[in-house]
Amino acid sequence: PLRASFGWSNTATTWIFALSIFFLGVGAVIGGRWQDSVGPRTVTITGVVLWAVGYLAAGLGARMGPMWMYITYGVIGGLGLGMGYITPVATVTKWFPDMRGVGSGMVVMGFGLGAFFYNQIVPRIASFKAASAASAAFLKAKADPTTAASAVPLTPDQVQAILNVFIVSGIVFFVIGTICALLLNNPPDGYTVPGAKAAAASAGRSYTTAEMLQTPQFYLLWLMLFLNVTAGILVISNAVPIILELTNKAVAGTVSPATAGTAYGLVAIFNGLGRFFWGSVSERIGRNWAFVLIFGIQAVIFFILGGLTSLPTVLTCFAIVLLCYGGGFGTMPSFNADYFGTKYLGANYGAILTSWGVAGIVGPIFVAYVKDHLGSFAPALPYVGGMLVVAMILPFLTRKPADATAPVPAAA
C-alpha cells in the first residue's frame, strides 16, 4: 500500500522493514543491559513509548518520504520493539529456572501470535480493505505497459485509511503495552524453586557480557540464530510474492494476490506456535539437538520448495519454515541462560539478538538481489537450503563453557 500511495520503490519499502528489524536488535542490547540494573518495568515502559511514538509519527508524516519512515518506524519503533521484546524474555527465564525452554517459549509465542492476530484484524477494517484492494489494482496496472497509462491512483481518503492503521496501532500498542509493563518484576535475589533440576540450573556461574564475549560459545550461538533468522525472514518478508510466483508457474492467475495474502495470514500462526513447541521440545532432547532438527527440517523444505506449484503444498512448507523460525526464538533464550547464567541475561541475550537485526537486513536484501537480477525468487531457495545443511554442524560444535557449572566464588 505504501508503494501505491506514494510511488515508492520496492527497495525503499523493503528498507523500512529491514531497518526496523536491525534496530530491534540494537534496542534489545540497550534494553537488556539497562533492565539488568533497573529491572524490567522501566525499560519496558520506555520501549512501549518509543514503539508507540514510532508508529504515530510514521502515520502522521509518511507523506514526507521514505527517509521519514526509516527514522520513525525503522529506528524509533525498532528500538522500542527491541526493548519491549527483551525484558519479558529475560524476566520469565529468571522466574522459572527449571523450565527455561517452556517459559521463554511461551513468552515469545506471544510475540508471534500477536503478529498473527494483528494481521487478521487489520485487513478486515473496511476502509483499509478498500484501500488495499485499490493499491493492488494500481500496482498491477502500472506493471503492465499496456495498462500503465490508465492506472488509477489512490484517492486521498484511501491513502489516509492506510496511514490511520499506523496511528491507531500506535495508540492501542501504548495502552496495552503500558498495562502489561506495569505487571513485570524480577524475582528477589537468591530466588529459586524446589527441585534438583532447578537447584542445578540456579547454581551455575553467571557470566557478565564482557566475559561472555570472550567465549567461542557466544559466537556459535549468535551464528546459529543468525542463520535461522536469515532463512525464515526470507520467507516472511516476501511471502505473498513467493506464493504467487510458485503457484502461478503452470497457469497464470491461478492464485490471486488476495487469496495468497489471506492464505499466508492463516499459516503465519505457526511462527508463534513454533516458539512454544520447540522451546518445550528442547527441554526433552536438549537445546543442541533441537537446533539440529530446526536446521535439518528447513533445509529439506528449501530444497524442494522451488519445484512446488500447488497452493496447499506451498503453504504446508511455509508453515514448517515458520514453525522452525519461531523455534529458534523459543529455544535460544534458555540456550543462552544454560551457558551464561541468568544474572546478566538481559544484556547477554540482547547481544545474541543483534544477530536478528543483522539477519533482518541480509535476508531481505539477498532475496531482493536475486529477484532483481534473475527475475525469480526460486533460484535463491536451494542456496538457503545449502546454508542450513552447513548450519547443522554448529550445534555439534557448541558445548557449555567448562566453568559454566562452577558457582561464583564468595567474596573474601
N, C-alpha and C positions, 0 to 999 in steps of 0.2 A: 504493500500500500504506500509506503514512503517513496518508492521509486515512481509510482504513478502520480502521486500527489505533487512531487517537486521536480521530477525529471532526473533524479539522482541515478548514478550508475550502480550496477550490481556490486562492483568493488567497493563503492562508498558505503553502501548499506552493510556489506559484509564486515567492514572495519568497525562499524558501530558495535556489532555483536562481539567481534574479536577483542576489542578494547575492554568491553565490559567484563569478559572472562579473565583477561590479563590482570585488570585491576582488582578483580575478586581475589586473585592470588596475593596481590600486594596488600589488600585490606586484611586478609587472613593473617599475614605476617604481623602487621601492626596491631591488629586486634588481639591476636594470640599472645603476644608479648605483654600487651597492656593488661589483659584480663588476668594474667598470672600474678600481677601486683595489686590490682584494684578490685578484682572479682568480675564476674560475667555481666552483672546488671548494667553498670555504667557503660561498658563497651557496647553491649547490645543496643541500648537506647541510642547511643551515638551512631551506631550503624544504621538503625532504623531511620533516624533523622536524615542522614546522608542519602540513604536509599530513596526515601520519600521525596526529598528535595530534587534528586536527580530525575525522577520521573516527572514531577511537577514542572521543573524547568524545561525538560525536553518537550513536554506537551505545549507549554506556553511560548516557546521560542524556536520551534523546529523550522519555521519559515526562514530563519537566519542562515540555514545551510547545514551541510554535514558536520562542519567543524563544531558547531554548537552542540550537535548530538554527541560528538566524540567526547566533549568536555562534560556535558550533563549526564547523559545516560551511560556513557562509557566510563569516564573517570570517576565522577562523583557517585553515581549509582553503583558502579562496580566496587568502589572502596567500601561503601556501606553494606553491600551484599556480602562481601568477604568478612567484615566484622560481625555481621549477624549470623553468618554460617559457622564460624569457628567456635563461638562461645558455647552454644548448646552441646556441640560435639565434645569439647574438652570437659564440660561440666558433667555430662552424663557418664563419661568414662571414669571420672573420679567417684561418682556415687555407686557404681556397680563394678568394682574391681574383679568380681568373679564371673561377670557376664559382659565383658567388654565388647565382644563382637555383636551380641544381641542388642545391647544398649545403644551403641553407636549406630548400628544398622537401623534400628527403629527411628532414631532421631533424624538421620539423613534421609530415611524413607520419606519423611515429611517434606523434605525439600523437593524430591522427585514427584511426589503425589500433588504437591502444591502447584507445580507447573502443569501437571495433567489436568487438574480441575480448573485452573485458570484458563487453559486452552479449550476447555469445554464450555465455559461461561461466556467468554468474550465473543466468539463467533455467533452466538445466539442473540446478542444485542442487535435489535432491528436496524438501527442506524449504521452500526459498524458492518453488519452483514451486507447491507445495500452498498456501502462504500467499498467494501472488499470485492464484491462482485463487479462493480464498475471498474475497480483497479485492474482486475484480471482481464476484463474485456479490453481495456485501453492498452495494456501491455501486449496482449495477443495481437491486437490490430497493428500496433507500432512495429512489431517484429516481422510482419508480413509486408514486403514492399508494395504489394498490390492494394493494401488497405491502410497503409501508414498515413496517407494524407487525410483520410476520413475518420481517423481515430478520434473518439470523443473524450476530451479530458474531464477530470473530475470537477464537479461544481464546488464552490466554496463551502457549502454545507457538508458535502461528503468529505472534504479534507478535514474540516473541523471535527466531524464524527470520529475520524481516525485519531486525531490529536486528543480528543476527550478521553480516549482509553488510557492514555498516559496520565492525564490529570486526575481522573477518578481513581486509577490504580494507586497513584501516589498517596492520595488521601486515605484510602482503605488500608494500604500497607502500613501507614503511620499509626492508625488507630489500633489495628490488630497487633502489629509488631510491638508497640509500646506496652500493651496489656500483657503480652507474653513475656516481654523482657523483665517486667516487674516481678515475675514468679521465679526468676533464676537466682540460685545461690550455690556457692561451692560448699561441699561438706566441711565440717570442722577439722582442724589439724588432728592427725592421728586416726581419722575415721577409717573403719573397715567393716566388713560384715562377717558373720560367723562362717566357719568352714575352712578346711585346709587349703582348698584352691584359692580362696580369697586371701588368706594369710600369705600364701606363697606369692600371689600376684602383688600384694602390697609391700612385701618385704624387700624387693629388689632395689637396686640403686636407681636414682633419678638423675639423668644427665642434664646439664644446662645446655642451652642451644649451642654455645661455643664448643663445648665438649662433644656434642653430637656431630657437629660439622667436621670434626677431626676423625670420624669413623667412616670406613668404607660402607658400612651398612646404610647410613643415611643416603648416600648417593645411589645405592642399589634400590632402595625403597622409592626414592624420587624418580628414578628412571622407570620403574615398574608402573607407577601411577601415570607418568607422562605418556608412556606408550599406550596404556589402556584408554586414557582420555583422548589421545590423538585419533585412535581408531573410532571410538564412539562418537566424538564430536564431529567427525567427518560425516556421519550419517545424520546426526541431529541438525547440523547447520544446512544440510542440503536434502533433507528427507523427501519433500514433495517433488523437487526436480528429478531426483534419482528414481523415485517410484514411477513418475511419468515416462522417463526415458526407457526403463526396463519393460514396463507393461505395454508401451505403445510401439515396441520394435516391430512386432509382427503386423499389427493393423493399427494405423494411426487413429487416434481418437478413441481407442478402446476404453481408456480411463480418463475422466475429466480432471482438471485441477481441483475442483471442489470435492470430487469423490476421493482423490488422493489425499487431500488435506484432512478430510473427515476420518478416513481410514487410519492415517498416521496418528491422528489425535487419540484414537482409541488404543493403539498399541503402545503409545507413549507411557501408559501406566506402568509398563514393565521397567522403566527407568527407576521408578520409585520402589516397586516390589523387589527388584534385584538387590537393593541396598540392605533390606532386612533379610532376604533369602540367603545371600552369600555371607553376610555377617554371621548368621546363625550356623551356616554350613562350616564356616571357618572355626567355630568353637568345637566342632566334632572331628574335623580332619586336619586342622592346623591351618595357619594363615598361608604358609608356603604352598601347600597342595591346592588350596583354594585359588590362588593366583595362577598356578599351572593350568588348572581346569578353565579358568576365566580366559586365559590367553589361547589355549588349545581349541576350545569350542568356537571362539570368534574366528580363529584362523581358518577353520573349515568353512564357516559361513562366508567369509570374504572371498575365498577361492571359488565358491560356487555361485555367489550372488549375481555376478555379471552375466551369467548364462540363463537366468530365470526370466520368464515373461508373465507368469500368472500372478495376479494381484494377491491371492491368498498365500502363495508360497513366498513372495517377496515380503509380505507383511510378517509372516512367521519368522523369516530371517531377521527382519528388523527388530522384532520382539526379543529374539535371543540376544542380538547385539546389545540392545538396551538393557536387558537383564544383566548382562556381564559388565556393561559400562557402569551401571549403578552399583554393581557388586564391588567394583574397585573402591568406591567411596564408602561402602558399608564395611569393608574389611580393613582398609588402611589405617583408620584411627586406632583400632585395637592392635594392629601390627606395630605401629609406632609406640604405643604405650607398653607393649610387651618388651620392646627392645630398649626403650629410653626412659621408662617410668612415667608417672602421672604428674609429678610436682610441677614440671615445666611444660606440660603437654600442650598448653595453648600456643606458646611460642614455637615449640618443636613441630607440632603438626601444621602450624601456619607456614613454617619453612618448607615442609613437604608439599603443601598446597600451591606453592609457586609453580610446581610442575603443571598444575591445572591451568594457570594463567599462560604459561608458555605454550602448552598444547592448544589452548584456545585460539592462538594465532597461527601456529604451524599447521594444524589440521585443516581449517577452512581455507587458508591461503594455498596449501598444497593442492587440494582438490579443485579450487578455482583455477589454478595454473593449468592443471591437466585439462579441465573443461575448455578453457580459453584456447589452448594450443592444439588439442586433439578433437575438440567438438563433442566430447562424450565423457561421462563420469566413469564408465565401465573400465577403461584401462588402468585407473588408479586402484581398483579394488584388489587385484592379485598382489600388488606391491604391499598393500596393508596386510594382507594375509601372510606374506613372507616375513614382514616385520614382526608379526605376532608369533610366528614359529620361533624366530630368534629370541623373542621375549620370554618364551617358555624356559629358557636356560636360566634366567635371572633368579627365580625363586630357589633353584638348587644351589646357587652361589651365595645366597643370603642366609647367614646364621647369626643368632643372637650374640652380641658382644660378650667376650669372655668374662668380663667383670659385671655384666648386667644383673646377675643374680646376687651379687655381693651387697649386703647392707652398707649404707653410708657410715663411715666410722664416726663415733661420737667425738665431739669437740673435747679437747684436753682441758 
